[in-house]
Amino acid sequence: MAMKTTLVVGANGGIGHAVVNYLCEDPTISLIETVSRSEYKHQDKRVFHTVIDVASEDSIKRYVNERKTSHQRFDAVYICTGILHSDKAPALKPEKRLEDISQRQFLEYFQINTIQPSIWLSALVSVMTNNYSVIALITARVGSIEDNRLGGWYGYRSSKAALNMVIKSAAVEYARRSPSTILLSYHPGTVDTSLSKPFQANVAPKKLFTADFTAQRLVDLSYSLDIEESPYFLDWAGKPIPW
């Protein structure tokens, strides 16, 4: 039985940590690499954590280049970073009207939701396995241009839509340079984490998912895709979302 190597970016977050826990249930995984900007401890000895500055292009590329030099390859990568709001000064919150748009907010949304995962995509193309492999990125249904009926949330929507475009474009190049790698843009629904806390009041209980459920759906979906159909934009139920 071939053993797999995985990477979880943002392991300290609610979804990222749950993904690590679910991967630990898989006996065919020999190594679960994790990265985040702070320390992360896990009782499973297959988990190997590296602290890096995930906001730094140089740090991301250095991390990946070290794996490339040591001939390490990944079978699955889960990029679980993102931001919707922050109470840290200066506060960040989704815009409700045009007058709320600001350069500062847009820059922060794009830095975390678009640029950082794009840097990962650019670096990882050289370290994915030659067999079936997948890179899954947490995006959002509100990043769908066609599905936008409500407006608002200008910075967050735009940053996720931009990430979706990067994924679509990267899939063309991955098909040439890493043809066994599938790219998945994944909408987890509303997950009970700190990211969604201020917006849970109007969510039906059955539509508020645990991080464990989200991780299970994400990982299971990532192992069931057809390389010929890459890239995918799917929700938690495995249903396609229009780009």
C-alpha positions as CSV (number, residue, x, y, z in Angstrom):
1,M,0.0,0.0,0.0
2,A,1.4,3.4,-1.1
3,M,1.8,5.8,1.8
4,K,0.8,9.4,1.4
5,T,2.3,12.7,2.5
6,T,0.1,15.7,3.2
7,L,0.4,19.4,4.0
8,V,-2.1,21.6,5.9
9,V,-1.6,25.3,5.7
10,G,-3.2,27.2,8.6
11,A,-3.2,24.3,11.0
12,N,-3.9,26.6,14.0
13,G,-7.3,27.6,12.6
14,G,-10.6,25.9,13.3
15,I,-10.9,24.1,9.9
16,G,-7.2,23.5,9.6
17,H,-6.9,21.8,12.9
18,A,-9.9,19.7,12.2
19,V,-8.4,18.6,8.8
20,V,-5.2,17.5,10.7
21,N,-7.3,15.5,13.1
22,Y,-9.2,13.8,10.3
23,L,-6.0,13.0,8.3
24,C,-4.6,11.4,11.5
25,E,-7.4,8.8,11.2
26,D,-6.0,7.6,7.8
27,P,-3.4,4.8,8.3
28,T,-2.2,5.2,4.7
29,I,-0.7,8.7,5.6
30,S,2.9,8.5,6.7
31,L,3.5,12.3,7.2
32,I,1.3,15.2,7.9
33,E,3.2,18.4,7.5
34,T,1.6,21.5,9.0
35,V,2.5,25.2,8.8
36,S,1.3,28.3,10.5
37,R,2.6,31.6,11.9
38,S,2.7,30.2,15.5
39,E,3.5,27.0,17.4
40,Y,1.2,24.0,16.9
41,K,1.3,20.8,18.9
42,H,-0.4,17.5,18.1
43,Q,-0.2,14.1,19.8
44,D,0.1,12.1,16.6
45,K,3.8,11.6,15.8
46,R,3.2,11.8,12.1
47,V,2.4,15.5,12.4
48,F,5.5,17.7,11.7
49,H,5.0,21.4,12.2
50,T,6.9,24.3,10.8
51,V,6.5,27.9,12.0
52,I,6.7,30.3,9.0
53,D,5.5,33.8,8.2
54,V,2.6,32.9,6.0
55,A,2.3,36.5,4.9
56,S,5.9,36.4,3.5
57,E,6.4,35.3,-0.1
58,D,10.0,34.5,0.7
59,S,9.1,32.3,3.6
60,I,6.6,30.3,1.6
61,K,8.9,29.8,-1.2
62,R,11.8,28.9,1.1
63,Y,9.7,26.3,2.8
64,V,8.6,24.7,-0.4
65,N,12.1,24.8,-1.9
66,E,13.5,23.0,1.1
67,R,11.0,20.2,0.4
68,K,12.0,20.2,-3.3
69,T,15.7,19.9,-2.5
70,S,15.0,16.9,-0.2
71,H,12.9,15.3,-3.0
72,Q,9.8,15.4,-0.8
73,R,6.5,15.3,-2.6
74,F,2.9,15.9,-1.5
75,D,-0.1,13.8,-2.3
76,A,-2.6,16.3,-0.8
77,V,-2.4,19.9,0.3
78,Y,-5.1,21.8,2.2
79,I,-4.9,25.6,2.3
80,C,-7.2,26.6,5.1
81,T,-6.3,30.2,5.6
82,G,-8.6,33.2,5.2
83,I,-10.1,36.3,6.9
84,L,-13.6,37.7,6.9
85,H,-13.5,40.1,9.9
86,S,-11.1,41.1,12.7
87,D,-11.6,43.0,15.9
88,K,-7.9,44.0,16.1
89,A,-7.4,47.7,15.5
90,P,-7.9,48.8,12.9
91,A,-11.0,46.7,12.7
92,L,-12.0,44.7,9.6
93,K,-15.6,43.9,8.8
94,P,-17.5,43.2,5.6
95,E,-18.9,46.3,3.8
96,K,-22.7,46.7,3.8
97,R,-22.7,49.6,1.3
98,L,-20.5,51.2,-1.3
99,E,-19.5,54.0,1.1
100,D,-17.9,51.4,3.4
101,I,-15.3,50.5,0.8
102,S,-11.7,51.4,1.8
103,Q,-8.3,50.8,0.4
104,R,-7.1,49.5,3.7
105,Q,-9.8,46.8,3.9
106,F,-9.4,45.7,0.3
107,L,-5.6,45.4,0.7
108,E,-6.0,43.2,3.8
109,Y,-8.7,41.0,2.2
110,F,-6.6,40.5,-0.9
111,Q,-3.4,39.9,1.0
112,I,-4.8,37.1,3.1
113,N,-7.5,35.6,0.9
114,T,-5.9,36.0,-2.6
115,I,-2.2,36.7,-2.6
116,Q,-1.1,34.2,0.1
117,P,-2.8,31.2,-1.3
118,S,-1.7,32.2,-4.8
119,I,1.9,32.2,-3.7
120,W,1.4,28.7,-2.4
121,L,-0.1,27.6,-5.7
122,S,2.9,29.0,-7.6
123,A,5.4,27.2,-5.3
124,L,3.7,23.9,-5.0
125,V,3.6,23.0,-8.7
126,S,7.1,21.6,-8.3
127,V,6.5,19.4,-5.3
128,M,3.3,17.4,-6.0
129,T,3.4,13.7,-6.7
130,N,3.3,12.2,-10.1
131,N,0.3,10.1,-9.1
132,Y,-3.1,11.3,-8.1
133,S,-2.6,14.5,-6.0
134,V,-4.8,17.4,-5.0
135,I,-4.5,21.0,-3.8
136,A,-7.7,22.1,-2.0
137,L,-8.2,25.8,-1.1
138,I,-10.9,27.1,1.2
139,T,-12.9,29.7,-0.8
140,A,-16.6,30.7,-0.6
141,R,-19.8,30.7,-2.5
142,V,-19.9,34.5,-2.3
143,G,-16.8,34.4,-4.5
144,S,-18.9,33.2,-7.4
145,I,-19.6,36.1,-9.8
146,E,-22.6,34.3,-11.4
147,D,-24.2,33.4,-8.0
148,N,-24.0,36.9,-6.6
149,R,-27.6,38.0,-6.0
150,L,-27.2,40.0,-2.7
151,G,-24.3,42.3,-3.2
152,G,-22.3,43.8,-0.3
153,W,-19.2,42.3,1.3
154,Y,-17.2,43.9,-1.5
155,G,-13.7,43.2,-0.3
156,Y,-14.3,39.6,0.9
157,R,-16.3,38.7,-2.2
158,S,-13.8,40.3,-4.6
159,S,-10.8,38.6,-2.9
160,K,-12.5,35.2,-3.1
161,A,-13.5,35.8,-6.7
162,A,-9.9,36.7,-7.5
163,L,-8.7,33.5,-5.9
164,N,-11.1,31.5,-7.9
165,M,-9.7,33.1,-11.1
166,V,-6.2,32.3,-10.0
167,I,-7.2,28.7,-9.4
168,K,-8.9,28.5,-12.9
169,S,-5.8,30.0,-14.5
170,A,-3.3,27.9,-12.5
171,A,-5.2,24.7,-13.5
172,V,-4.2,25.3,-17.1
173,E,-0.6,25.5,-16.2
174,Y,-0.8,22.6,-13.7
175,A,-2.2,20.5,-16.5
176,R,1.1,20.9,-18.4
177,R,3.6,20.9,-15.5
178,S,1.9,18.7,-12.9
179,P,-0.7,16.8,-14.9
180,S,-1.7,14.5,-12.0
181,T,-2.7,17.4,-9.7
182,I,-6.3,18.4,-9.2
183,L,-7.2,21.9,-8.0
184,L,-10.2,22.2,-5.8
185,S,-11.9,25.5,-4.7
186,Y,-14.0,24.4,-1.7
187,H,-17.0,26.2,-0.1
188,P,-17.4,24.8,3.4
189,G,-20.7,26.5,4.1
190,T,-21.0,28.3,7.5
191,V,-18.7,26.6,9.9
192,D,-18.8,27.2,13.7
193,T,-15.4,28.9,13.9
194,S,-14.2,32.3,15.0
195,L,-14.4,33.5,11.3
196,S,-18.2,33.1,11.2
197,K,-19.1,33.9,14.9
198,P,-20.5,37.4,14.3
199,F,-22.7,36.1,11.4
200,Q,-24.2,33.0,12.9
201,A,-27.4,34.5,14.3
202,N,-29.4,34.1,11.1
203,V,-28.0,30.7,10.2
204,A,-30.4,27.7,10.7
205,P,-28.9,25.2,13.2
206,K,-28.8,22.4,10.6
207,K,-26.8,24.7,8.3
208,L,-24.2,25.6,10.9
209,F,-21.5,22.9,10.5
210,T,-18.9,21.8,12.9
211,A,-15.3,22.0,11.9
212,D,-15.0,18.2,12.2
213,F,-17.8,17.7,9.7
214,T,-16.3,20.3,7.3
215,A,-12.9,18.6,7.5
216,Q,-14.4,15.2,6.8
217,R,-16.3,16.5,3.8
218,L,-13.3,18.3,2.4
219,V,-10.8,15.4,2.7
220,D,-13.3,12.8,1.4
221,L,-14.2,15.0,-1.6
222,S,-10.5,15.7,-2.4
223,Y,-9.9,11.9,-2.7
224,S,-12.9,11.4,-5.1
225,L,-12.2,13.8,-8.0
226,D,-11.4,13.1,-11.7
227,I,-8.2,14.7,-12.9
228,E,-9.9,15.3,-16.3
229,E,-12.4,17.7,-14.7
230,S,-10.0,19.9,-12.8
231,P,-10.4,22.6,-11.6
232,Y,-13.4,22.1,-9.3
233,F,-15.5,24.7,-7.5
234,L,-17.6,22.6,-5.1
235,D,-19.7,23.2,-2.0
236,W,-19.7,21.0,1.1
237,A,-22.2,18.6,-0.4
238,G,-20.0,18.1,-3.5
239,K,-22.3,20.2,-5.7
240,P,-20.7,22.4,-8.3
241,I,-20.8,26.2,-7.9
242,P,-20.7,28.4,-11.0
243,W,-17.4,30.3,-11.2
